[in-house]
Amino acid sequence: EQIRIEAQVQLESEPSSGPQLYTNIISQPSLMSAITSIVSHEISTQLIPSTLLQNLFVEMLHPIEDARAISFDVMASALRSPTLSDGKALISVLFNQGLHALVCHRLAHRLWISQRTGLAYYIQSTVSRKYSVDIHPGAKLGLGIYLNAGSVSVFTKL
């Protein structure tokens, strides 16, 4: 809800951002839906288009455990990012590459533990190229992680 409120406020001050905010945030039924939609479009390839990726996120991510982890990751990103002095979660959800890489890792990890290792490695490889973040799909991560993509810093306490 906080992110929807931030999107509405953003729309009032910058109406030209309406299509992006409506498509990526306001029309989405949940935070997990919003962020997986954004990430699916960012990491899509000719082999795996964004609609297939979105379906894969829905199929593989746990609706309670992963939704909770992603919520904490969003909070960590909004509160710890040195570039977000105002702590806006909306900006993290839309643009934070470290957060996007973590969401993708959560998918790759679910694929890994489901013995779909080839696809897990494919997601890892794609994410590595896109965000310059390389996390082995077998790595089990907690929640509330802030990852500064493109650097070596990882902050894990919320």
C-alpha positions as a LaTeX table, in Angstrom:
\begin{tabular}{lrrr}
\hline
Residue & $x$ (\AA) & $y$ (\AA) & $z$ (\AA) \\
\hline
Glu1 & 0.00 & 0.00 & 0.00 \\
Gln2 & 2.84 & 2.39 & 0.80 \\
Ile3 & 4.21 & 1.98 & $-2.71$ \\
Arg4 & 0.78 & 2.60 & $-4.24$ \\
Ile5 & 0.48 & 5.79 & $-2.18$ \\
Glu6 & 3.92 & 6.92 & $-3.34$ \\
Ala7 & 2.88 & 6.18 & $-6.95$ \\
Gln8 & $-0.31$ & 8.26 & $-6.58$ \\
Val9 & 1.68 & 11.18 & $-5.13$ \\
Gln10 & 4.19 & 10.87 & $-7.97$ \\
Leu11 & 1.34 & 10.94 & $-10.50$ \\
Glu12 & 0.04 & 14.20 & $-9.04$ \\
Ser13 & 3.40 & 15.92 & $-9.31$ \\
Glu14 & 4.46 & 14.29 & $-12.58$ \\
Pro15 & 1.47 & 13.18 & $-14.70$ \\
Ser16 & 3.70 & 12.10 & $-17.59$ \\
Ser17 & 4.90 & 9.17 & $-15.48$ \\
Gly18 & 1.34 & 7.81 & $-15.47$ \\
Pro19 & 1.75 & 4.96 & $-17.97$ \\
Gln20 & 4.84 & 3.55 & $-16.22$ \\
Leu21 & 3.32 & 3.89 & $-12.74$ \\
Tyr22 & $-0.04$ & 2.50 & $-13.75$ \\
Thr23 & 1.38 & $-0.48$ & $-15.63$ \\
Asn24 & 4.12 & $-1.37$ & $-13.15$ \\
Ile25 & 2.56 & $-0.45$ & $-9.80$ \\
Ile26 & $-1.04$ & 0.70 & $-9.58$ \\
Ser27 & $-2.61$ & $-2.02$ & $-11.73$ \\
Gln28 & $-0.68$ & $-4.84$ & $-10.03$ \\
Pro29 & $-2.52$ & $-6.89$ & $-7.37$ \\
Ser30 & 0.48 & $-7.15$ & $-5.01$ \\
Leu31 & 4.03 & $-6.00$ & $-4.37$ \\
Met32 & 5.37 & $-9.34$ & $-5.57$ \\
Ser33 & 3.34 & $-9.03$ & $-8.77$ \\
Ala34 & 4.62 & $-5.52$ & $-9.37$ \\
Ile35 & 8.28 & $-6.26$ & $-8.86$ \\
Thr36 & 8.26 & $-9.55$ & $-10.77$ \\
Ser37 & 6.54 & $-7.81$ & $-13.69$ \\
Ile38 & 9.23 & $-5.12$ & $-13.75$ \\
Val39 & 12.06 & $-7.63$ & $-13.45$ \\
Ser40 & 10.56 & $-9.97$ & $-16.07$ \\
His41 & 10.67 & $-7.19$ & $-18.62$ \\
Glu42 & 14.23 & $-6.28$ & $-17.68$ \\
Ile43 & 15.73 & $-9.78$ & $-17.94$ \\
Ser44 & 13.67 & $-11.15$ & $-20.82$ \\
Thr45 & 15.57 & $-12.64$ & $-23.72$ \\
Gln46 & 14.67 & $-14.12$ & $-27.08$ \\
Leu47 & 14.74 & $-17.57$ & $-25.47$ \\
Ile48 & 12.57 & $-16.60$ & $-22.49$ \\
Pro49 & 10.21 & $-13.66$ & $-23.11$ \\
Ser50 & 8.81 & $-11.57$ & $-20.27$ \\
Thr51 & 5.40 & $-13.31$ & $-20.20$ \\
Leu52 & 7.06 & $-16.69$ & $-19.72$ \\
Leu53 & 9.26 & $-15.24$ & $-16.98$ \\
Gln54 & 6.26 & $-13.73$ & $-15.20$ \\
Asn55 & 4.54 & $-17.13$ & $-15.27$ \\
Leu56 & 7.71 & $-18.74$ & $-13.94$ \\
Phe57 & 7.84 & $-16.26$ & $-11.04$ \\
Val58 & 4.20 & $-17.01$ & $-10.19$ \\
Glu59 & 4.74 & $-20.76$ & $-10.46$ \\
Met60 & 7.97 & $-20.93$ & $-8.45$ \\
Leu61 & 7.94 & $-18.20$ & $-5.80$ \\
His62 & 6.26 & $-19.10$ & $-2.53$ \\
Pro63 & 3.29 & $-16.75$ & $-2.02$ \\
Ile64 & 4.00 & $-16.25$ & 1.69 \\
Glu65 & 7.72 & $-16.89$ & 2.29 \\
Asp66 & 9.05 & $-15.15$ & $-0.82$ \\
Ala67 & 6.49 & $-12.34$ & $-0.62$ \\
Arg68 & 7.66 & $-11.66$ & 2.94 \\
Ala69 & 11.34 & $-11.80$ & 1.96 \\
Ile70 & 10.77 & $-9.44$ & $-0.98$ \\
Ser71 & 8.86 & $-7.02$ & 1.25 \\
Phe72 & 11.78 & $-6.91$ & 3.68 \\
Asp73 & 14.24 & $-6.55$ & 0.79 \\
Val74 & 12.26 & $-3.56$ & $-0.52$ \\
Met75 & 12.35 & $-1.94$ & 2.93 \\
Ala76 & 16.09 & $-2.59$ & 3.21 \\
Ser77 & 16.69 & $-1.08$ & $-0.20$ \\
Ala78 & 14.57 & 1.99 & 0.51 \\
Leu79 & 16.16 & 2.60 & 3.91 \\
Arg80 & 19.80 & 1.77 & 3.18 \\
Ser81 & 20.45 & 2.95 & $-0.34$ \\
Pro82 & 22.89 & 5.86 & $-0.26$ \\
Thr83 & 21.19 & 7.31 & $-3.35$ \\
Leu84 & 17.72 & 7.33 & $-1.76$ \\
Ser85 & 17.95 & 9.90 & 1.00 \\
Asp86 & 14.14 & 10.15 & 1.17 \\
Gly87 & 13.64 & 6.39 & 1.69 \\
Lys88 & 11.04 & 6.02 & $-1.06$ \\
Ala89 & 10.15 & 2.40 & $-1.63$ \\
Leu90 & 8.64 & 3.24 & $-5.04$ \\
Ile91 & 12.03 & 4.24 & $-6.45$ \\
Ser92 & 13.59 & 1.02 & $-5.13$ \\
Val93 & 10.89 & $-1.14$ & $-6.67$ \\
Leu94 & 11.11 & 0.61 & $-10.03$ \\
Phe95 & 14.85 & 1.13 & $-10.37$ \\
Asn96 & 17.08 & $-0.53$ & $-7.76$ \\
Gln97 & 19.16 & $-3.11$ & $-9.62$ \\
Gly98 & 20.39 & $-4.78$ & $-6.45$ \\
Leu99 & 16.79 & $-5.38$ & $-5.38$ \\
His100 & 15.92 & $-6.67$ & $-8.84$ \\
Ala101 & 18.90 & $-9.05$ & $-8.73$ \\
Leu102 & 17.73 & $-10.38$ & $-5.34$ \\
Val103 & 14.24 & $-11.04$ & $-6.66$ \\
Cys104 & 15.73 & $-12.93$ & $-9.59$ \\
His105 & 17.95 & $-14.90$ & $-7.22$ \\
Arg106 & 14.88 & $-15.94$ & $-5.24$ \\
Leu107 & 13.45 & $-17.38$ & $-8.47$ \\
Ala108 & 16.73 & $-19.08$ & $-9.39$ \\
His109 & 16.98 & $-20.55$ & $-5.88$ \\
Arg110 & 13.43 & $-21.98$ & $-6.08$ \\
Leu111 & 14.32 & $-23.52$ & $-9.43$ \\
Trp112 & 17.53 & $-24.93$ & $-7.92$ \\
Ile113 & 15.81 & $-26.63$ & $-5.01$ \\
Ser114 & 13.19 & $-28.01$ & $-7.44$ \\
Gln115 & 16.02 & $-29.72$ & $-9.36$ \\
Arg116 & 15.57 & $-27.39$ & $-12.35$ \\
Thr117 & 19.25 & $-26.53$ & $-12.26$ \\
Gly118 & 19.69 & $-25.75$ & $-15.96$ \\
Leu119 & 17.03 & $-23.05$ & $-15.85$ \\
Ala120 & 18.38 & $-21.81$ & $-12.50$ \\
Tyr121 & 21.83 & $-21.35$ & $-14.06$ \\
Tyr122 & 20.27 & $-19.63$ & $-17.07$ \\
Ile123 & 18.51 & $-17.11$ & $-14.80$ \\
Gln124 & 21.75 & $-16.60$ & $-12.81$ \\
Ser125 & 23.74 & $-16.01$ & $-15.98$ \\
Thr126 & 21.18 & $-13.59$ & $-17.39$ \\
Val127 & 21.06 & $-11.66$ & $-14.11$ \\
Ser128 & 24.85 & $-11.56$ & $-13.95$ \\
Arg129 & 25.02 & $-9.96$ & $-17.39$ \\
Lys130 & 22.14 & $-7.54$ & $-16.77$ \\
Tyr131 & 22.89 & $-6.33$ & $-13.23$ \\
Ser132 & 26.57 & $-7.30$ & $-12.71$ \\
Val133 & 25.50 & $-9.42$ & $-9.74$ \\
Asp134 & 26.45 & $-13.08$ & $-9.54$ \\
Ile135 & 24.77 & $-15.16$ & $-6.81$ \\
His136 & 24.90 & $-18.94$ & $-7.10$ \\
Pro137 & 21.33 & $-20.29$ & $-7.34$ \\
Gly138 & 22.04 & $-22.75$ & $-4.54$ \\
Ala139 & 22.83 & $-19.94$ & $-2.09$ \\
Lys140 & 20.14 & $-19.57$ & 0.55 \\
Leu141 & 19.61 & $-15.91$ & 1.46 \\
Gly142 & 17.68 & $-14.48$ & 4.36 \\
Leu143 & 15.40 & $-11.50$ & 4.19 \\
Gly144 & 15.92 & $-7.77$ & 4.53 \\
Ile145 & 18.99 & $-7.78$ & 2.30 \\
Tyr146 & 20.33 & $-4.64$ & 0.71 \\
Leu147 & 22.57 & $-5.31$ & $-2.26$ \\
Asn148 & 24.35 & $-2.41$ & $-3.90$ \\
Ala149 & 24.56 & $-3.74$ & $-7.46$ \\
Gly150 & 27.88 & $-3.20$ & $-9.14$ \\
Ser151 & 29.80 & $-3.00$ & $-5.87$ \\
Val152 & 31.11 & $-5.53$ & $-3.38$ \\
Ser153 & 29.01 & $-4.28$ & $-0.44$ \\
Val154 & 26.22 & $-6.42$ & 0.96 \\
Phe155 & 24.27 & $-5.31$ & 4.04 \\
Thr156 & 22.06 & $-7.99$ & 5.54 \\
Lys157 & 20.55 & $-6.65$ & 8.78 \\
Leu158 & 17.26 & $-4.76$ & 8.76 \\
\hline
\end{tabular}
